[in-house]
């Protein structure tokens, strides 16, 4: 069948999906935050039978100091930025077609901000604590293990509650995406199961926290701007 040049063009409803680089934000957050959690969880700590001198001696190692500097100045600050960015991408995705932002989407971004701020503060405190406990190599100031240990405890006391923001994020986006069918239901259910465990992750080997980070990475990849069937 032939067509004439003046025949009307019938628009097609077929669209080509293009990969969005923003979907990789969650994976970048997974790498940076996961590495930061591993470094943050490394010994030494003051265990029963050990002393503050043992704590200071363990931090005198250059490798340990470099790792804590990497944690405080690079990994956790970068992870905080990436988490808020990933949450903003999720909020924009689940709110496509809405006149006003959803409450769940906004709460999810707030949860991400809580964890981001906590991670940045904890990373800085941990890095500072390691350097204070070790002192300076040139003898500029002697090791101060008491102050260093205090900063380490501050880092832990800030970091553990701040991870609750990830629980808020998973529940908020899970509910919103469930209602709008922008995330697979299995992923929403996984978020509902993991979220209550994150605040007590330190009692469970930090695995729930790492699972929550993986959840964010997967969600940013599979979230759809069109309802799923």
C-alpha positions as CSV (number, residue, x, y, z in Angstrom):
1,X,0.0,0.0,0.0
2,X,1.4,3.4,-1.0
3,X,1.0,6.7,0.8
4,X,0.9,10.1,-0.6
5,X,3.1,12.9,0.7
6,X,0.1,14.8,2.0
7,X,-1.3,11.9,4.0
8,X,-1.6,12.8,7.7
9,X,1.0,11.3,9.9
10,X,-0.4,9.0,12.6
11,X,1.6,9.4,15.8
12,X,2.8,6.2,17.5
13,X,2.6,5.5,21.1
14,X,5.7,3.4,21.2
15,X,8.5,5.1,23.2
16,X,12.1,4.1,23.5
17,X,13.4,3.7,27.0
18,X,16.8,5.4,27.5
19,X,19.0,4.6,30.4
20,X,19.2,7.4,32.9
21,X,22.7,7.9,34.5
22,X,20.9,9.0,37.7
23,X,20.0,5.4,38.2
24,X,23.6,4.7,39.1
25,X,23.6,7.1,42.0
26,X,22.4,4.3,44.3
27,X,25.2,2.0,43.2
28,X,27.7,4.8,43.9
29,X,26.2,5.3,47.3
30,X,26.4,1.5,48.0
31,X,30.2,1.5,47.2
32,X,31.1,4.6,49.2
33,X,28.9,4.0,52.2
34,X,29.6,0.3,52.3
35,X,33.4,0.9,52.3
36,X,32.9,3.6,55.0
37,X,30.9,1.2,57.2
38,X,33.7,-1.5,56.9
39,X,36.4,1.0,57.9
40,X,34.2,2.5,60.7
41,X,33.6,-1.0,62.1
42,X,37.3,-1.9,62.2
43,X,39.0,-2.3,65.6
44,X,40.5,-1.2,67.8
45,X,38.0,-0.6,70.5
46,X,38.5,-0.7,74.2
47,X,37.5,-4.3,75.1
48,X,37.4,-5.8,78.5
49,X,40.9,-6.3,79.7
50,X,42.4,-3.8,77.3
51,X,43.5,-0.2,78.1
52,X,43.4,3.2,76.6
53,X,47.2,2.7,75.9
54,X,46.3,-0.3,73.8
55,X,43.7,1.9,72.0
56,X,46.4,4.6,71.3
57,X,49.0,2.1,70.2
58,X,46.6,0.6,67.7
59,X,45.9,4.0,66.2
60,X,49.6,4.8,65.8
61,X,49.7,2.8,62.6
62,X,49.9,4.9,59.5
63,X,47.6,2.7,57.6
64,X,44.9,3.0,60.2
65,X,45.3,6.8,60.3
66,X,45.1,7.0,56.5
67,X,41.9,4.8,56.5
68,X,40.2,7.0,59.1
69,X,41.2,10.1,57.1
70,X,39.7,8.6,54.0
71,X,36.5,7.8,56.0
72,X,36.1,11.2,57.5
73,X,37.1,13.4,54.5
74,X,36.0,11.3,51.5
75,X,33.8,8.2,51.9
76,X,31.1,9.3,54.4
77,X,30.8,12.9,53.0
78,X,30.5,11.5,49.5
79,X,28.0,8.8,50.6
80,X,25.9,11.5,52.3
81,X,25.7,13.6,49.2
82,X,24.9,10.5,47.0
83,X,22.2,9.3,49.4
84,X,20.3,12.6,49.4
85,X,20.7,12.7,45.6
86,X,19.4,9.2,45.3
87,X,16.4,10.0,47.5
88,X,15.7,13.1,45.4
89,X,15.7,10.9,42.3
90,X,13.3,8.4,43.9
91,X,11.0,11.2,45.0
92,X,10.9,12.7,41.5
93,X,10.3,9.2,40.0
94,X,7.4,8.2,42.3
95,X,5.8,11.7,42.0
96,X,5.7,11.8,38.2
97,X,2.3,13.0,37.1
98,X,1.4,14.5,40.5
99,X,0.5,18.2,40.9
100,X,2.1,18.3,44.4
101,X,4.9,16.2,45.9
102,X,3.7,13.2,47.8
103,X,4.1,13.2,51.6
104,X,5.9,9.9,51.4
105,X,8.4,11.2,48.9
106,X,9.2,14.2,51.1
107,X,9.6,12.1,54.2
108,X,11.9,9.8,52.4
109,X,14.2,12.7,51.5
110,X,14.2,13.9,55.1
111,X,15.2,10.4,56.2
112,X,18.1,10.4,53.7
113,X,19.2,13.8,55.0
114,X,19.2,12.5,58.6
115,X,21.5,9.6,57.7
116,X,23.7,11.8,55.5
117,X,24.3,14.4,58.3
118,X,24.9,11.6,60.9
119,X,27.4,9.9,58.6
120,X,29.3,13.1,57.9
121,X,29.6,14.0,61.6
122,X,30.5,10.4,62.6
123,X,33.2,10.2,60.0
124,X,34.7,13.5,61.0
125,X,34.6,12.5,64.7
126,X,36.1,9.1,64.1
127,X,38.9,10.5,62.0
128,X,39.7,13.2,64.6
129,X,39.6,10.6,67.4
130,X,42.2,8.4,65.7
131,X,44.6,11.3,65.1
132,X,44.1,12.6,68.7
133,X,44.7,9.1,70.1
134,X,47.9,8.6,68.0
135,X,49.4,12.1,68.6
136,X,51.8,13.5,66.0
137,X,54.8,11.8,64.6
138,X,57.0,14.8,65.1
139,X,56.1,15.0,68.8
140,X,54.1,18.2,68.4
141,X,51.5,16.9,70.8
142,X,51.5,13.6,72.7
143,X,48.9,11.0,72.3
144,X,45.6,11.7,74.1
145,X,43.8,8.3,74.2
146,X,41.1,9.6,76.5
147,X,40.1,12.4,74.2
148,X,40.5,10.1,71.1
149,X,38.3,7.4,72.7
150,X,35.7,10.0,73.6
151,X,35.5,11.1,70.0
152,X,35.2,7.5,68.8
153,X,32.3,7.1,71.2
154,X,30.7,10.3,69.9
155,X,31.0,8.9,66.4
156,X,29.2,5.7,67.4
157,X,26.5,7.6,69.4
158,X,25.8,9.8,66.4
159,X,26.1,7.2,63.6
160,X,23.9,4.5,65.1
161,X,20.8,6.7,65.6
162,X,21.3,8.5,62.3
163,X,21.0,5.2,60.4
164,X,17.3,5.3,61.5
165,X,16.9,7.7,58.6
166,X,17.4,4.8,56.2
167,X,14.5,3.0,57.9
168,X,12.3,6.1,57.4
169,X,13.4,6.3,53.7
170,X,12.6,2.6,53.0
171,X,9.2,2.7,54.6
172,X,8.2,6.1,53.1
173,X,9.3,5.2,49.6
174,X,8.0,1.6,50.0
175,X,4.5,2.8,50.8
176,X,4.4,5.6,48.2
177,X,5.8,3.4,45.5
178,X,3.5,0.5,46.4
179,X,0.5,2.8,46.0
180,X,1.7,4.2,42.7
181,X,3.1,0.9,41.5
182,X,6.5,2.4,40.7
183,X,8.5,-0.2,42.5
184,X,8.2,-4.0,42.4
185,X,6.1,-5.3,45.3
186,X,8.8,-7.7,46.4
187,X,11.2,-4.8,46.8
188,X,8.7,-2.8,48.8
189,X,8.1,-5.9,51.1
190,X,11.9,-6.3,51.5
191,X,12.1,-2.7,52.6
192,X,9.3,-3.2,55.2
193,X,11.2,-6.2,56.6
194,X,14.7,-4.6,56.7
195,X,13.6,-1.2,58.0
196,X,12.9,-2.2,61.7
197,X,16.3,-4.0,61.9
198,X,18.4,-1.0,60.8
199,X,18.3,0.8,64.2
200,X,19.7,-2.3,65.9
201,X,22.1,-3.2,63.1
202,X,25.1,-2.9,65.5
203,X,23.7,-5.9,67.4
204,X,23.4,-7.9,64.3
205,X,26.9,-7.5,62.7
206,X,25.8,-4.4,60.7
207,X,24.2,-6.7,58.1
208,X,20.7,-5.0,58.2
209,X,22.4,-1.7,57.5
210,X,24.3,-3.1,54.5
211,X,21.0,-4.6,53.3
212,X,19.4,-1.2,53.5
213,X,22.1,0.3,51.5
214,X,21.7,-2.4,48.8
215,X,17.9,-1.7,48.9
216,X,18.6,2.0,48.0
217,X,20.9,0.9,45.2
218,X,18.4,-1.5,43.7
219,X,15.5,0.9,44.1
220,X,17.2,3.7,42.1
221,X,17.8,1.2,39.3
222,X,14.4,-0.4,39.0
223,X,12.1,2.5,40.0
224,X,9.8,3.3,37.1
225,X,8.2,6.6,36.2
226,X,5.2,4.7,34.9
227,X,3.0,2.5,37.0
228,X,4.0,-1.2,36.8
229,X,1.4,-3.9,36.3
